[in-house]
Amino acid sequence: MSKEKEKIPYKIYLEESEMPKQWYNVRADMVNKPAPLLNPETLEPMTLEELSVIFCEELAKQELDNDNAYIDIPQEIWDFYKMYRPAPLVRAYCLEEKLQTPAKIYYKFEGNNTSGSHKLNSAIAQAYYAKKQGLKGVTTETGAGQWGTALAMACAYLELDCNVFMVKVSYEQKPFRREVMRTYGASVTPSPSTTTEVGKKILEAHPGTTGSLGCAISEAVESATSREGYRYVLGSVLNQVMLHQSIIGMETKAALDKYGIVPDIIIGCAGGGSNVGGLISPFVGEKIRGERDYQIIAVEPASCPSMTRGKFAYDYCDTGMVTPLAKMCTLGSGFIPSSSHSGGLRYHGMSPVVSQLYHDGLIEARSVEQTSVFAAAKQFAQVEGILPAPESAHAIKVAIDEAMKCKETGEEKTIVFGLTGTGYFDMFAYEKFNNGEMQDYIPTDEELQKGFDGLPKVDK
């Protein structure tokens, strides 16, 4: 065993007592704060009262909080976290050896729970605040099903009703994840559906559509706001979700600090922004404050390139145009991406926090084709022993790319990426790849323009 392996173990675990007791709110340190959510009718900033019609009141307060850098994690949530946290930071010694790279590669593994992903970090927080408010239940959307599964778990634990609208293509491709949700007591509806008015309108405008996260959000919001005792919860995009997911980055930084490791490159997959936003938060905070510099890369699918080819503008967060408007990197709320196998990344927009950081040049973005992503996933699985979720594999692909650059230059850069979850319910996608039936889809400029043409006219 090398001296380095003796010094740095394969898995760096924190003690339970070392788990963060607070979430970190990067907005407090951002010079340019994310633009406020706008009321879709008045185009004025959403008030706490208006947001509380859609979200739980405490979550609405967190959504609007641009000032407090640290927010206490309630004891009940912290106790729940201990069931599957702290999550390990893994040194990918086997991958380094296979690549013959001088780079040092680490990944933060968030898949050690039944939902198979990082989503549980925010699901339990949102369910907790709903329960505390005395609500009957919550509604939500889910793409690949990881968020829906996480929320179903949290609601079962707290005895809340859970209604999930699942993107139709994922509902059909991922029946096992759907059944996990139902096992935890959630009702699961393929979206777009005929159970809501907005779902009917979308089906009328796009017959035979495979759906999108934007469609499912519209239905979930309508379902929540039309029933007494229900609120809508969201698994990504929102400021409150970035806040809850900061525990990923806080633990990562604590584990690195334990061994005096300073990363050069931090990489996360990006769909709505919950994973990458959570992973990078304390590091980008240091960067903003001028304490350290990092190269931070958000990786998105080439089929849904909201940052690399989108517009930074106000847009609806949903296809049905019933939600508040957010200023973000977007392809237009009417853009319905191809039925790629990374359902969790098929969202037309990006978190306002992540979008602002990208706009200000604090992070960079890359888009990658899905065949190259699955090739990286297979390579990783064969040497590191974890079958990654397709979403996570976007980060793996770019981490390998960066490690190979180090091989060419001889640089010993330290690379950290987020392994958001496992891909054991994604075997339909792996089957397509293994059979050579997977194709890459990259939207044309003309297709993207159709989405841009539908952007609302907002003079802010």
C-alpha positions as CSV (number, residue, x, y, z in Angstrom):
1,M,0.0,0.0,0.0
2,S,1.3,3.4,-0.9
3,K,2.1,6.1,1.7
4,E,-0.9,8.1,0.4
5,K,-3.3,5.2,0.9
6,E,-2.0,4.8,4.4
7,K,-2.7,8.5,5.0
8,I,-6.0,8.9,3.1
9,P,-8.5,6.0,3.4
10,Y,-10.8,4.8,0.6
11,K,-13.8,6.2,2.4
12,I,-13.6,9.3,4.7
13,Y,-16.4,9.2,7.2
14,L,-17.4,11.9,9.6
15,E,-18.6,11.0,13.1
16,E,-22.2,11.7,13.7
17,S,-21.2,14.4,16.1
18,E,-19.3,16.1,13.2
19,M,-22.4,16.3,11.0
20,P,-23.4,19.9,10.2
21,K,-26.0,21.4,12.6
22,Q,-26.8,24.2,10.2
23,W,-27.5,24.6,6.5
24,Y,-25.4,27.1,4.6
25,N,-27.3,29.8,2.7
26,V,-24.9,30.9,-0.1
27,R,-27.3,33.7,-1.1
28,A,-26.1,35.6,2.0
29,D,-22.6,35.8,0.5
30,M,-23.6,36.4,-3.1
31,V,-22.9,40.0,-4.3
32,N,-25.6,39.6,-6.9
33,K,-28.6,37.9,-5.3
34,P,-30.9,35.7,-7.3
35,A,-33.7,37.9,-8.8
36,P,-37.0,37.6,-6.9
37,L,-39.8,35.3,-7.9
38,L,-42.5,37.2,-9.7
39,N,-46.3,36.9,-9.4
40,P,-47.4,35.7,-12.9
41,E,-50.4,38.0,-12.9
42,T,-48.9,41.3,-11.6
43,L,-45.2,40.6,-12.4
44,E,-44.3,42.0,-9.0
45,P,-42.1,40.2,-6.5
46,M,-43.9,37.4,-4.7
47,T,-44.7,38.2,-1.1
48,L,-44.5,35.8,1.8
49,E,-48.3,35.7,1.9
50,E,-48.5,34.9,-1.8
51,L,-45.8,32.2,-1.6
52,S,-47.5,30.6,1.5
53,V,-50.5,29.7,-0.7
54,I,-48.3,27.4,-2.6
55,F,-45.6,26.4,-0.1
56,C,-45.5,25.8,3.6
57,E,-45.0,29.1,5.5
58,E,-41.6,28.2,6.9
59,L,-40.4,27.1,3.5
60,A,-41.7,30.3,2.0
61,K,-39.6,32.2,4.6
62,Q,-36.5,30.2,3.6
63,E,-37.2,30.9,-0.1
64,L,-37.1,34.7,0.6
65,D,-34.1,34.7,3.0
66,N,-31.1,36.3,1.3
67,D,-29.5,37.5,4.5
68,N,-28.9,34.7,7.0
69,A,-25.8,32.7,6.1
70,Y,-26.5,29.8,8.5
71,I,-29.9,28.4,9.4
72,D,-30.3,25.8,12.2
73,I,-31.3,22.3,11.2
74,P,-34.3,21.3,13.4
75,Q,-33.4,18.5,15.8
76,E,-36.1,16.2,14.3
77,I,-34.6,16.6,10.8
78,W,-31.0,16.1,12.1
79,D,-32.1,12.9,13.9
80,F,-33.6,11.6,10.6
81,Y,-30.4,12.5,8.7
82,K,-28.5,10.2,11.1
83,M,-30.3,7.2,9.5
84,Y,-28.2,7.6,6.3
85,R,-25.8,10.4,7.0
86,P,-23.0,11.3,7.2
87,A,-22.4,10.2,3.7
88,P,-18.9,9.0,2.7
89,L,-16.4,10.9,0.7
90,V,-14.7,8.2,-1.4
91,R,-11.2,8.4,-2.8
92,A,-11.5,6.7,-6.3
93,Y,-8.1,4.9,-6.1
94,C,-9.3,2.2,-8.4
95,L,-10.5,4.6,-11.1
96,E,-7.2,6.6,-10.8
97,E,-5.3,3.4,-11.3
98,K,-7.4,2.4,-14.3
99,L,-7.0,5.8,-15.9
100,Q,-3.3,5.9,-15.1
101,T,-3.8,9.6,-14.2
102,P,-1.8,11.6,-11.7
103,A,-5.1,13.3,-10.7
104,K,-6.5,12.6,-7.3
105,I,-10.3,11.8,-7.7
106,Y,-12.9,11.9,-4.9
107,Y,-16.6,11.5,-5.0
108,K,-19.3,12.3,-2.5
109,F,-21.7,9.3,-2.5
110,E,-25.3,10.2,-1.7
111,G,-26.9,6.9,-2.7
112,N,-26.9,5.1,0.6
113,N,-30.7,5.2,1.2
114,T,-33.7,3.6,-0.3
115,S,-34.5,6.6,-2.6
116,G,-31.0,6.0,-4.0
117,S,-30.1,9.7,-4.1
118,H,-29.4,13.0,-2.4
119,K,-33.1,14.0,-2.7
120,L,-34.0,12.8,0.8
121,N,-32.0,15.7,2.3
122,S,-34.7,18.2,1.2
123,A,-37.6,15.8,1.2
124,I,-37.5,15.3,5.0
125,A,-37.1,19.0,5.6
126,Q,-40.1,19.9,3.4
127,A,-42.3,17.1,4.9
128,Y,-41.3,18.2,8.4
129,Y,-42.4,21.8,7.9
130,A,-45.7,20.6,6.3
131,K,-46.3,18.3,9.3
132,K,-45.4,21.1,11.7
133,Q,-47.9,23.4,10.0
134,G,-50.7,20.8,10.5
135,L,-51.2,20.0,6.8
136,K,-52.9,16.8,5.5
137,G,-50.4,16.2,2.7
138,V,-48.2,17.4,-0.1
139,T,-48.1,17.1,-3.9
140,T,-45.1,17.1,-6.1
141,E,-43.6,16.1,-9.5
142,T,-40.8,13.7,-10.2
143,G,-38.7,12.9,-13.3
144,A,-36.6,9.8,-12.9
145,G,-38.5,9.1,-9.7
146,Q,-35.7,9.7,-7.1
147,W,-37.4,12.8,-5.7
148,G,-40.8,11.2,-5.6
149,T,-39.3,8.2,-3.8
150,A,-37.5,10.4,-1.3
151,L,-40.7,12.4,-0.6
152,A,-42.8,9.2,-0.3
153,M,-40.3,8.0,2.3
154,A,-40.3,11.2,4.3
155,C,-44.2,11.4,4.2
156,A,-44.5,7.8,5.3
157,Y,-42.2,8.6,8.3
158,L,-44.2,11.6,9.3
159,E,-47.6,10.1,8.3
160,L,-48.5,12.7,5.6
161,D,-50.5,12.0,2.4
162,C,-48.1,12.1,-0.7
163,N,-49.4,12.7,-4.3
164,V,-46.7,12.4,-7.0
165,F,-47.1,13.4,-10.7
166,M,-44.4,11.4,-12.5
167,V,-43.1,12.3,-16.0
168,K,-44.9,9.9,-18.3
169,V,-41.8,8.6,-20.0
170,S,-40.2,7.8,-16.6
171,Y,-43.4,6.3,-15.3
172,E,-43.3,3.8,-18.2
173,Q,-39.5,3.3,-18.2
174,K,-39.0,3.0,-14.5
175,P,-41.9,0.9,-13.1
176,F,-39.8,-0.3,-10.1
177,R,-39.2,3.2,-8.8
178,R,-42.9,3.9,-9.2
179,E,-43.7,0.8,-7.1
180,V,-41.2,1.9,-4.4
181,M,-43.2,5.1,-4.1
182,R,-46.5,3.2,-3.9
183,T,-44.9,0.9,-1.3
184,Y,-44.2,3.9,0.9
185,G,-47.9,4.9,0.5
186,A,-47.7,7.6,-2.2
187,S,-50.2,7.9,-5.1
188,V,-48.4,8.1,-8.4
189,T,-50.0,9.6,-11.6
190,P,-48.3,9.7,-15.0
191,S,-48.0,13.3,-16.3
192,P,-49.4,14.9,-18.3
193,S,-52.7,13.4,-17.1
194,T,-56.4,14.0,-17.4
195,T,-56.8,14.4,-13.7
196,T,-56.1,18.2,-13.8
197,E,-57.2,21.0,-16.0
198,V,-53.7,22.0,-16.9
199,G,-52.9,18.4,-17.8
200,K,-55.8,18.2,-20.2
201,K,-54.6,21.5,-21.9
202,I,-51.1,20.1,-22.3
203,L,-52.4,16.9,-23.8
204,E,-54.6,18.8,-26.2
205,A,-51.6,21.0,-27.3
206,H,-49.1,18.1,-27.4
207,P,-51.0,14.8,-28.2
208,G,-48.9,11.8,-27.4
209,T,-46.3,13.8,-25.4
210,T,-43.9,11.8,-23.2
211,G,-44.1,14.7,-20.7
212,S,-41.5,16.8,-18.9
213,L,-40.8,18.1,-15.4
214,G,-42.4,21.3,-16.4
215,C,-45.7,19.5,-17.2
216,A,-45.6,17.6,-14.0
217,I,-44.9,20.7,-11.9
218,S,-48.0,22.4,-13.4
219,E,-50.2,19.5,-12.4
220,A,-48.8,19.2,-8.9
221,V,-49.3,22.9,-8.2
222,E,-52.9,22.8,-9.4
223,S,-53.6,19.7,-7.3
224,A,-52.1,21.3,-4.2
225,T,-53.8,24.8,-4.6
226,S,-57.2,23.3,-5.3
227,R,-57.4,21.3,-2.1
228,E,-57.7,22.4,1.5
229,G,-54.8,21.2,3.7
230,Y,-52.3,20.6,0.9
231,R,-49.2,22.4,-0.2
232,Y,-46.8,21.9,-3.1
233,V,-43.2,20.8,-2.6
234,L,-40.4,20.8,-5.2
235,G,-37.3,18.6,-5.4
236,S,-35.0,21.1,-7.1
237,V,-34.7,24.6,-8.5
238,L,-36.0,26.6,-5.5
239,N,-33.7,28.5,-3.1
240,Q,-35.1,26.5,-0.1
241,V,-34.0,23.2,-1.8
242,M,-30.5,24.6,-2.4
243,L,-30.4,25.5,1.3
244,H,-31.3,22.0,2.4
245,Q,-28.9,20.3,0.0
246,S,-26.0,22.4,1.3
247,I,-25.5,19.6,3.8
248,I,-23.8,17.7,0.9
249,G,-21.1,20.4,0.4
250,M,-20.8,21.1,4.1
251,E,-20.0,17.4,4.8
252,T,-17.7,17.2,1.8
253,K,-15.7,20.2,2.9
254,A,-15.5,18.9,6.5
255,A,-14.2,15.5,5.2
256,L,-11.6,17.2,3.0
257,D,-10.5,19.5,5.8
258,K,-10.0,16.5,8.0
259,Y,-7.1,15.4,5.8
260,G,-6.0,18.9,4.7
261,I,-7.2,18.3,1.1
262,V,-7.9,21.3,-1.1
263,P,-9.8,20.5,-4.3
264,D,-8.8,22.1,-7.6
265,I,-12.0,21.1,-9.5
266,I,-15.5,20.5,-8.2
267,I,-18.0,18.8,-10.6
268,G,-21.8,18.2,-10.3
269,C,-24.5,17.1,-12.6
270,A,-27.1,19.8,-13.3
271,G,-30.8,19.4,-14.1
272,G,-32.7,21.7,-11.8
273,G,-29.6,22.4,-9.7
274,S,-30.3,20.7,-6.3
275,N,-27.3,18.4,-6.4
276,V,-24.7,20.8,-7.9
277,G,-26.0,23.7,-5.9
278,G,-25.7,21.7,-2.6
279,L,-22.3,20.3,-3.4
280,I,-20.7,23.5,-4.4
281,S,-22.3,25.9,-1.9
282,P,-19.5,26.2,0.8
283,F,-16.8,26.2,-1.9
284,V,-18.4,28.9,-4.0
285,G,-19.0,30.8,-0.8
286,E,-15.2,30.8,-0.2
287,K,-14.7,31.8,-3.8
288,I,-17.1,34.8,-3.5
289,R,-15.4,35.9,-0.2
290,G,-12.0,35.7,-1.9
291,E,-10.7,33.1,0.5
292,R,-9.9,30.4,-2.1
293,D,-10.3,29.7,-5.8
294,Y,-11.8,26.6,-7.4
295,Q,-12.8,25.5,-10.8
296,I,-16.5,24.6,-10.5
297,I,-18.2,22.7,-13.4
298,A,-22.0,22.1,-13.7
299,V,-22.6,19.3,-16.2
300,E,-25.9,19.1,-18.1
301,P,-27.3,16.9,-20.9
302,A,-26.8,18.0,-24.5
303,S,-30.5,17.2,-25.1
304,C,-31.6,19.8,-22.5
305,P,-28.8,22.5,-22.4
306,S,-30.4,25.2,-20.3
307,M,-27.1,26.8,-19.3
308,T,-24.8,26.2,-22.3
309,R,-27.4,27.2,-24.9
310,G,-30.3,28.8,-22.9
311,K,-31.2,32.4,-22.1
312,F,-30.8,34.1,-18.7
313,A,-34.2,35.5,-18.4
314,Y,-37.5,35.4,-16.4
315,D,-39.5,32.4,-17.3
316,Y,-42.3,30.2,-15.9
317,C,-41.0,27.2,-13.8
318,D,-43.6,25.0,-15.4
319,T,-45.1,24.2,-18.8
320,G,-48.7,25.1,-17.8
321,M,-47.5,28.6,-16.8
322,V,-49.2,28.6,-13.4
323,T,-46.2,29.0,-11.2
324,P,-44.3,32.1,-10.2
325,L,-41.7,33.4,-12.7
326,A,-38.0,32.9,-11.9
327,K,-35.0,34.5,-13.5
328,M,-32.9,31.6,-14.6
329,C,-31.0,29.9,-17.4
330,T,-33.9,28.6,-19.5
331,L,-34.9,27.0,-22.8
332,G,-38.4,28.3,-22.4
333,S,-41.2,26.7,-20.4
334,G,-42.7,25.3,-23.6
335,F,-39.6,23.4,-24.5
336,I,-40.2,19.7,-24.0
337,P,-36.9,17.8,-24.2
338,S,-36.4,14.4,-25.9
339,S,-37.2,11.3,-23.9
340,S,-33.5,10.9,-22.7
341,H,-32.6,8.4,-20.1
342,S,-31.6,11.0,-17.5
343,G,-35.1,11.9,-16.4
344,G,-33.9,13.9,-13.4
345,L,-32.1,16.3,-15.8
346,R,-34.9,16.9,-18.2
347,Y,-35.9,20.3,-17.0
348,H,-36.2,23.4,-19.1
349,G,-34.7,25.7,-16.5
350,M,-32.0,25.9,-13.8
351,S,-32.0,27.0,-10.2
352,P,-31.9,30.8,-9.9
353,V,-29.0,30.5,-7.5
354,V,-27.0,28.3,-9.9
355,S,-28.0,30.5,-12.8
356,Q,-26.8,33.6,-11.1
357,L,-23.5,32.0,-10.2
358,Y,-23.1,30.9,-13.8
359,H,-24.1,34.3,-15.1
360,D,-21.5,36.0,-12.8
361,G,-18.7,33.7,-14.0
362,L,-18.3,31.9,-10.6
363,I,-19.0,28.5,-12.1
364,E,-18.8,27.1,-15.6
365,A,-21.1,24.7,-17.5
366,R,-20.6,21.9,-20.0
367,S,-23.1,19.7,-21.9
368,V,-22.5,16.1,-22.8
369,E,-24.2,13.5,-25.0
370,Q,-25.9,10.6,-23.3
371,T,-23.9,7.8,-25.1
372,S,-20.7,9.2,-23.8
373,V,-22.3,9.6,-20.3
374,F,-23.3,5.9,-20.3
375,A,-19.8,4.8,-21.5
376,A,-18.4,6.7,-18.5
377,A,-21.0,5.2,-16.2
378,K,-20.1,1.7,-17.3
379,Q,-16.3,2.4,-16.9
380,F,-16.9,3.7,-13.4
381,A,-19.2,0.8,-12.4
382,Q,-16.6,-1.8,-13.5
383,V,-13.8,-0.3,-11.5
384,E,-15.5,1.4,-8.5
385,G,-18.2,-1.2,-7.8
386,I,-21.2,1.2,-7.8
387,L,-23.7,1.4,-10.6
388,P,-24.3,5.1,-11.0
389,A,-27.6,6.8,-11.8
390,P,-27.6,8.2,-15.3
391,E,-27.8,11.7,-13.9
392,S,-24.7,11.2,-11.7
393,A,-22.8,9.8,-14.7
394,H,-22.8,13.2,-16.3
395,A,-20.5,14.3,-13.5
396,I,-18.5,11.1,-13.8
397,K,-18.0,11.8,-17.6
398,V,-16.5,15.2,-17.0
399,A,-14.4,14.0,-14.0
400,I,-12.8,11.4,-16.2
401,D,-12.3,14.0,-18.9
402,E,-10.5,16.3,-16.4
403,A,-8.4,13.4,-15.1
404,M,-7.3,12.5,-18.6
405,K,-6.2,16.1,-19.2
406,C,-4.0,15.7,-16.1
407,K,-2.6,12.5,-17.6
408,E,-1.6,14.6,-20.7
409,T,-0.1,17.5,-18.7
410,G,1.2,15.6,-15.7
411,E,-0.7,17.9,-13.3
412,E,-1.7,16.3,-10.0
413,K,-5.0,18.1,-9.7
414,T,-7.5,17.1,-7.0
415,I,-11.0,16.5,-8.5
416,V,-14.2,16.2,-6.4
417,F,-17.5,15.2,-7.9
418,G,-20.9,14.4,-6.7
419,L,-22.2,10.8,-7.1
420,T,-25.8,11.7,-6.5
421,G,-27.2,8.2,-6.5
422,T,-27.4,4.7,-7.8
423,G,-28.8,3.4,-11.1
424,Y,-30.3,0.1,-10.1
425,F,-33.7,1.2,-11.2
426,D,-32.3,2.5,-14.5
427,M,-31.7,-0.8,-16.2
428,F,-33.9,-0.1,-19.1
429,A,-31.5,2.7,-20.0
430,Y,-28.4,0.5,-19.4
431,E,-30.1,-2.2,-21.6
432,K,-30.5,0.3,-24.5
433,F,-26.8,1.3,-24.1
434,N,-25.5,-2.2,-23.9
435,N,-27.6,-3.2,-27.0
436,G,-26.2,-0.3,-29.0
437,E,-29.7,1.1,-29.4
438,M,-29.1,4.4,-27.5
439,Q,-29.0,7.5,-29.6
440,D,-27.8,11.1,-28.9
441,Y,-30.3,13.9,-29.4
442,I,-29.1,17.5,-29.6
443,P,-31.8,20.1,-30.3
444,T,-31.3,22.4,-33.3
445,D,-31.2,26.1,-33.0
446,E,-34.6,26.3,-34.6
447,E,-36.1,23.9,-32.0
448,L,-34.6,26.0,-29.2
449,Q,-35.9,29.2,-30.7
450,K,-39.4,27.9,-30.4
451,G,-38.9,27.7,-26.7
452,F,-37.3,31.2,-26.5
453,D,-40.2,32.7,-28.5
454,G,-42.5,31.7,-25.7
455,L,-40.5,33.5,-23.0
456,P,-42.7,36.0,-21.1
457,K,-42.1,39.7,-21.7
458,V,-40.7,40.9,-18.4
459,D,-39.0,44.3,-18.1
460,K,-37.0,43.6,-15.0
